[in-house]
Amino acid sequence: HGAVYAIVESVTKYVAMGGDYKKAWLTLQEYFEKLRDDSTRWGKPFVALLGAYYAQEKLQIAAIGGKDSMSGSYNELDVPPTLVSFCIGTVDTNKVVSNEFKNTNSKIMLLKTKIDENELPDFEDLKENYELIHNWVQKGEIVAVGTVKNGGIADTITKMCIGNKIGIKLDTQEKLFTPMYGSFIIELKENNSEVTETAKTKLIKLGDTIKEQEIIISETEKINLDEAIALWEEPLEK
């Protein structure tokens, strides 16, 4: 699962910028403890590579390079078994979309990828979402795209607000802190008829951007962006 979602996360970031997933390539970095004569230790990189292959086969994307470290142990300490995926490709820089909100009074929507009974992505739904985002970026239909990862909607929305200090008033029943790898949060271009038509079946409205520099969750729950930025930056400020 970790390897599958590592690949999904990297490809999703590439698509969010405007990339065509069908023209993407991967390179993988692996970190594992010393294997020694322990079958369980040997099993971890093996099952991770099976997961990586599963995701590559589903998306029809090849890993063309990489590096593995199989000696991540010191005495009784071991690195967490990890597979990291990097997705690369080319895009038209005149059409690249960044993740920060651009305007007030914009509709903010969630394009959510289905998860199956095994807690794996529905790859047919994921590829359909990739095509939608790619086409909308190419046509200039959306002005900001963020990807949802382990921090959930809350994490992505916060970063999208901070970029240009544009607030948002949320109006959603979606769980804010649930990981949603392979899902996108988008800011619609004003009076966007094409995306709005799709919204009837695929998109979930999260809220609207506002001129106030706040994340408004409810009448009693409001987060000031300057305070959020200060808290976010404080641990590494020095």
Residue, then its C-alpha position, 0 to 999 in steps of 0.5 A: h500500500g505504501a508503494v502504491y500510494a507513493i506512485v499515486e502521490s507523485v503522478t497526481k502532483y505532476v498532473a496537478m501542474g498540467g502534465d499528461y500522466k500517459k507521458a510520465w516516467l518514474t524513478l524510485q528510491e528505496y530505503f530498507e533495513k539490513l536484510r540479514d538472514d531474516s525472511t520478514r526483512w527480505g519480504k518488505p522490499f519484495v512486497a513494496l516492489l510488488g506494490a510499485y509494479y501493481a501501480q505502474e501496471k495499472l497506470q501503464i507508466a514505467a520506472i526508468g531509474g532509481k536507487d536502493s539502500m538496503s543497509g539502513s540499520y545501526n545496532e538495533l535501530d532500523v529505518p522505516p521501510t520506505l519506497v519513494s516515487f518521483c514522477i517526471g515529464t514535460v509540460d507547457t510552462n505557459k499553461v502550468v497551474s500552481n496550487e495557491f488560490k488566485n481570486t476571491n469569490s471563487k468556487i472551490m471543488l473537490l475531485k475525489t478518487k474512489i477507494d476500493e474495499n482493499e483500501l487501494p485506489d480505483f485506478e479507472d476512476l483515478k485515470e478518468n480524474y487525471e484526464l479531467i484535470h489535464n484537459w481543464v488545465q490545458k484549456g485554462e478552465i481552472v486557476a489553482v490545483g492542489t493535491v490531497k495527501n496524508g494531511g487531508i483536505a485541511d492541510t491542502i486548503t491551508k496551503m492554498c490559502i496561505g500562498n496569496k493570503i486568500g481566505i475560504k468559507l468552508d461548506t462541506q460534510e467531507k472529513l477534513f483530516t482524512p488522507m485522500y491520495g489521488s484527489f484534487i482540490i481546484e479553484l474554478k475560473e469565473n463563470n466556468s460552464e464546462v467544469t460546472e457541468t461536470a460538477k453535477t456528477k464528479l465534483i464536490k463543493l468545499g466552499d468559496t474563497i473570501k476577502e477575509q484572511e481567514i479559514i472559516i469552518s463554522e460560525t464558531e471555528k475560524i483560523n486567522l491566516d497570519e496566525a496559521i503562518a506563524l505557527w507553521e513557520e515557528p519550528l524552523e524559523k531559526 
